[in-house]
Structures are given as C-alpha cells and as structure tokens.
Amino acid sequence: MASRSPAKALLLVALVMTVGLTLLPYLVAALMDMFSISVHSATGWDLGRGFVQNTLGSWPGGKVVAAIMLNQHPSLPTVIAGTLQVLVVAACRSCVPSFKIGGVGFSIKGLLAGGLLDFLITCLISIAVGVAFTLWLNKMFEGVTASLAQAIVGFGEIIVIAACVLVALKVLQHGDVIFAFRIVTAIGRFAITTFALITWSLNNIVGALTVVLCIIACGVLAFVDQKAADRW
C-alpha cells in the first residue's frame, strides 16, 4: 500500500482540524446539556440558559457574582459566606490527587481528557458544597450569633488565603507547600469553571467554545499542579 504524499497528508490534517473546530462547540454544548439534565434530575438546579438567573444564588460564591453582574452591592454576610464556600470547594478539590496528563509525555489528547475530568470534578464538588450550604451552613450567618460568626469566619478566611499564598510562594517556610499550592490552583479551577458555566448559560454556542477553552485551562492547571508535586 503506497503511503500518502505530503500534500495529501497535509490536506487531510487541515480537513480534520476544520471539521473538528467547527463541530466542537456543538459537541460540547450537547455534552453540557446532558450534564445539565443530570444535575437538574438530581438537584432541581437549572444549568441551561437560566443558570445565571435560577442557579447562581446556590452556586458557591454565586450570590456575590450575581450582585456584581446585576450592578448591586453584596452584603458583608454574603461576601463572607461566598468566600467560605469557595475555600471549602478549594480544600475539597485539593484532596483529590492530581494525575499525570498524557502518561509519560505531554499530549493534546491527554490535556483535553485531563482538563475535562478536572472540570467535571470541580463541578461536582461545587454542587455538593452549594447544597450543603443551602440546606445547613448558611444558617450560621443568620440570627443572634450572626455577627460573631461573621467576624470569626471572615478573619479566619483572610488568614487562610494569605497563608496559602505565602506558603505557595515560599515566603513562609513553615507549612505544606504542595497543599498550599493546590489550594491556590483549586481556587483558579473553580473560577474557570464558574466563568465557563456562566458564559455557556448566556450563549450556548459562544459559551460552548468558552467551555472548551476553560477545559484546556483546567488541564493546564492540573498539569502544573502535578509537575509542582513531583518537583517539590
């Protein structure tokens, strides 16, 4: 069997890339729709076009994002509770071990697969944390002891965030550098996931393309996370 000529091989690659990039947003939109149907069946949350209007209030830190998007001023309890939710998501996400992308070497296929897995894990953890706060933990910021709880939690959040950043940067020599670094990257993954869900809910096609880019970004963060764990 004769091998393909370089011109035919180049033409085939160009054709595959063109078709793939054209269909990718639609395929991702279909996958996200399947994911949203599964989430809606399990929790009643609408992750379709109504995500911003119907779901963002229950998403970790979503009330703060919604207030900013709607040009409103979030209350102090909302900011504290939202930040706490994001930290809980990051802590849970950091406990999930990082994985090598592409096996021995780096590959685009491994990056996409790892990024998609990382994206879904972050989504599932965020949903679980959002449900927990909605059903129980939000009550901590209500009632007579709300002010004391807010002061304690708010002060603690500032210490935790600052400590993780300083330890990850090795400014502070005491502390688990790998854990601190994973907390920082986990917050980044959560922010990427939230941004992807919002843009996807506002515009299915453009949002789907954004989801693809966010999946790649999650894969890059997972890759960096794993490399850091191997070196430190």
N, C-alpha and C positions, 0 to 999 in steps of 0.2 A: 504494500500500500504506500503510495507516494505521499510524502509529507507536504503540508500546506506551504505555499510560498509566503515569504514575509509580508507581502502586500495583502494577501487573503487573511492571514492571521491577524494583522492589524485591523482590517476591516471588520472581522468577526468580533474582536475585542471592543471596537468602537460601537458596534451594533448592540452587543450585550450591555455595555455601560449606558448607552442611550435609553434602551428599553427599561433597564433596571432603575435608573434615576427617574424615569417618567412614571413608573408604576409604584415606586417605593412609598411615596406619600399616601397613595390609595391603600396599599397593603397595610401600612402602619395604622391608618385610620380604621381599617377593618379589624385589626388586632385590638386596637384600643376600644373599639365599640364592643367587641366580645368581652374585654376586660371590664368595661363599664357595666355591661349586663350582669356579669358575675357578681360584681360589687353591689349593684342595685338589688340583686336577689338576696344577697347575704345581709346587707345593712340598710337597704332602703335609700341609700345615697344616690343621687343622680350625677354621674360623671360625664354626661353628654354635654350638650350646649348649655345646660343650666347649671354647670358646675360652679361658676362664679356666684350666681345668684342663690342657688339652693344648697351648696355643699361647703363652700369656703368657710362658712361660720363654724363648721365642725372639724375642718382640717386643722392640724396643729399649726398655731400661729396665724390661721386664716383670717381671724377677725381683724387683726392688725393690718394685713394685706388688703382686706376688703375696705377698711376705713380709708386707707391711703388711696385706693383706686377710686373710691367714691368721694374723694376730697373732704373727708371728715377727720375729726381729731379723736383718735382712740383714747380711751380712759386708761389711767395708770394700772388698774387691775387687769385690764385686757392685755396690756403690753407685758406685764409680769407673767400672767398665765400663759400667754403665747410664747414667750421666751422659754419658760419652763417646759412647755410641750416640745419645743424644738430640741432642747437639751436632752430630754428623755428619748426622743427619736434618735438623736445622735449617739447617745450612750448605748441604746439597744442595737443600733446599726454597727457600732464599733465592736460589739461582741460577736458579730458574725464574721468568721475568719475570711480574710481576703484570699483570693485564688489567683493562680498564675494564668495569665492571658496568653492563649496561643501555645500552651505547652512549653516546649523548650525555648522557642524563639517568638518574636513578635509577629503577629499577622493581623490583617484587617478583619478576617473572619473571626478570629479569637477576640478581637477588640469589640466587634458588634455583639457577639454572643455573650461575652462577659459584661458589657455595658447593659444589655437587655436584662440579664439576670440581676445585676446590681440595681437597675431601675425598678424592677418588679419587687425585689426585696424591700427597697426603701418605701415603695408604695404600700406594701402590706404592713410594714411596721408602723407607718404613719397612720394608716386606717385604724390599727389596733390601739395606738396611743390616743387618737382622736375619740374613739368610742369610750375608752377608759375615762378620759377627762369629762366627756359629755355626761356619762352615767354617774360618775362619783367624784372625781378630783376637783371639778370646778366648784363644788360646794365649799371647798376650803377658802374660796375668795368671797364668800357670802356670809352675812350675819354679823354678830357682835365681834367675833375674833378676826374679822376680815383684815382690818388694818394691821394688826400684829403679824398675821400670816403673810401679808403682802410685804411688810418690811423685812421679815426674816428671809422669805424666799427671794425677794429682789436683791438683797445684799448678798445672799449666797450665790445667786446666778452671776453677779459681777465677778466674784472671787473665782468661780469655776471657769468661766470663759477666759478671764485674764490669765489664770494659772495654766490652762491648757495651751494657750497661745505661747506663753513664755517658755513653758517646758518643751513644746514642739520646736521652738526656735533655739533651744538650748541656752536661753538666757538664764533660766533657773536650772541648776544642776541636779536638784532633788526632784524625783518623780519619774514615772514611767513614760519615757519619750514616745515609745510606739503607741501607747494608749492615747496620749495627748494628741499625737499627730493624727490618729484615726478619728478622734473626736472632731478635729478641725475639718478633715476631709469628709466626714459623715455629714457635718453641717452643710458643706458645699454640695454634696449629693442631694440632700434634702431640698436645698434651694433650687437646684437644677430641676429636680422632679416637680416641685411646685410650679415653677415657671412653665415647664412643658405642659402640665395639665391645664393651666390657665389659658395659655395660648391655643392649645388644642380645642378647648371648650368654646373659645370665641370664634375660631375659624377652623373648620375641620381640615381643609387641605393645607393651608399655611401652617396650621398648628401641627399637623401630622409631620410635615417636613421639619418643624422645630423639634418635635419629639425625637426624630431621627438624630438630629444634631445633639440633643440632650443625652440620648442613649450613648452616643460616641463620647460625649464629655464624661459621663458616668464611668465608661470603660477606661478612659484615660486616668481618672482619679483612682479607680481600682488598681490600675497598673502602677501608678505612682505609689499607692499605699503598699502594695506588695513589694515593690523594689525597696521602699524605705524599711520595711520589716526585715528584709533579707540583709540589708547593709548595716543596720544599727544593732 
